[in-house]
Amino acid sequence: MPEPAPILIAGGGIGGLALALALAQTGRASIVLEQRDSFGAAGAGIQLGPNGVRVLQRLGLAEALRSAVGVPDALAVHDGRSGRALAVLPLGRWIAARHGAPYWVVHRGDLHAILAAAAAAQPRITLRTSFTLASLAQKGEDLQARSAAGEVATGGALVGADGLWSSVRRAVTPAHVPELVGATAARTVIPVAAAGRLALPAVGLWLSRGVNVVHYPVRGGSEIAAVVIATETWQGTGWETKADKEGLIAHLRGFHASLAEPLAMAPEWRKWALHRLAPLPRWSAGRVTLIGDAAHPMLPHLAQGGVLALEDAVVLADALAAHPGNEAQAFYVFETQRRRRAARVQTMSRLNGRIYHARPPLSWARDAVLRAVPGNWLMAGYDWLYGWRADTRKMGA
Ligand SMILES: Cc1cc2nc3c(=O)[nH]c(=O)nc-3n(C[C@H](O)[C@H](O)[C@H](O)COP(=O)(O)OP(=O)(O)OC[C@H]3O[C@@H](n4cnc5c(N)ncnc54)[C@H](O)[C@@H]3O)c2cc1C
């Protein structure tokens, strides 16, 4: 049998690199086309629920990641103004025992570095940087991807893993464009020595009207990553815009000093405007499909966008292996298996945002529920999310 043509992957973020690794495990070659001049991620942290960690374990990356990740004991939800805990949901050993994989927090730079190093070491993966996908053309049995600079890459099919502003999505379903939601996410990393009460081995979630803050340890506990998500009409499209400190301090004004003071000392914040996109009517067109944020961008209130990109990667690699020589069929099977779950996570992320930012009287009801219901019951409500396994998945599960 001749080797099948490589799969072209537009975008070398979490989803694109994980897909290349998952394909290599099934024996399929790929070419990753990344617009930036290196594979890396600036920025702060990322939470990886057990459903994502299980994928990283399958890709053989757990050992390489172990020294970079933190294993938080709990998710502590605080009333923003008083700082008092409203609920403590178990993570740590509890969630690892429940779902057979741990809950990790990690610096994005560390996660990307390990994905990129594993991909670079894999002979079935070709990594091409400074390749901004500009157009696609079918030439007989081949698909040709052309860069903005006129370079060409040829493969048997193409996967758009090119994120929120996906150019591949524009080819698959041109009418669907992300919309601003009227909120921003600003992120920073502070040394643990300056973090005061935030220096706990836990994920902290602080709630206030129109603003919520999330923080957790990264870099082996030596730094604390924090994100402030606030209702705001700023409309930038970049991911690396410097946030003005006065605006940030204004967002933190309603919060208890034990949160606001260490965060106000952070030397630098970067922010971006949050966007939403309703579930797409389709992810695939012939031998082209989408994964990750290109297929189902979501608000960050469930901390699952990157994790779903990891799930997509292994499901798509398995579908391609199960349908040799028929990428279009594999893509159809893949999206049929994934669309309901992705839409559910998108919806629940949006709903969580509304609950986090609620005003009285809804916020009083929220707080009463958080105080009354045991933390392990609250966490058990996410079994559908964290308990996902590639080998036992059901449609929409
Ligand atoms: C505030 C915030 C907090 C978050 N926290 C979490 C969390 O805790 N856990 C979690 O799982 N998720 C989280 N997410 C979501 C997560 O960051 C994304 O879902 C994830 O990065 C998506 O990965 P991706 O590979 O699909 O896309 P991306 O990471 O966006 O990667 C896309 C890649 O494609 C490249 N690219 C784009 N266009 C082109 C082109 N034309 N040609 C070539 N290359 C191109 C880009 O340079 C980039 O490298 C958060 C998001 C936000 C905003």
The ligand as an ORCA input file, in Angstrom:
! r2SCAN-3c Opt
* xyz 0 1
  C      -9.288     34.280     29.132
  C      -9.251     32.906     28.577
  C      -8.968     31.853     29.421
  C      -8.984     30.546     28.913
  N      -8.726     29.533     29.790
  C      -8.782     28.259     29.339
  C      -8.545     27.189     30.247
  O      -8.262     27.388     31.423
  N      -8.628     25.911     29.748
  C      -8.913     25.659     28.432
  O      -8.957     24.487     28.050
  N      -9.120     26.668     27.554
  C      -9.068     27.955     27.977
  N      -9.275     28.978     27.093
  C      -9.546     28.668     25.688
  C      -8.279     28.280     24.931
  O      -7.283     29.262     25.061
  C      -8.621     28.078     23.452
  O      -9.806     27.373     23.327
  C      -7.488     27.309     22.774
  O      -6.314     28.072     22.744
  C      -7.914     26.920     21.358
  O      -6.863     26.226     20.762
  P      -6.769     26.142     19.164
  O      -5.562     25.323     18.900
  O      -8.085     25.734     18.616
  O      -6.572     27.644     18.706
  P      -5.386     28.667     19.025
  O      -4.760     28.376     20.341
  O      -5.965     30.032     18.807
  O      -4.312     28.365     17.901
  C      -4.520     28.751     16.570
  C      -3.183     28.785     15.871
  O      -3.413     29.025     14.478
  C      -2.510     30.001     14.019
  N      -3.134     30.627     12.844
  C      -4.221     31.457     12.831
  N      -4.517     31.791     11.569
  C      -3.617     31.155     10.763
  C      -3.421     31.111      9.342
  N      -4.214     31.764      8.480
  N      -2.395     30.365      8.864
  C      -1.583     29.667      9.709
  N      -1.723     29.684     11.059
  C      -2.738     30.418     11.571
  C      -2.308     30.921     15.210
  O      -1.113     31.659     15.112
  C      -2.281     29.911     16.357
  O      -0.994     29.405     16.599
  C      -9.263     30.297     27.556
  C      -9.511     31.359     26.696
  C      -9.521     32.651     27.194
  C      -9.842     33.770     26.262
*
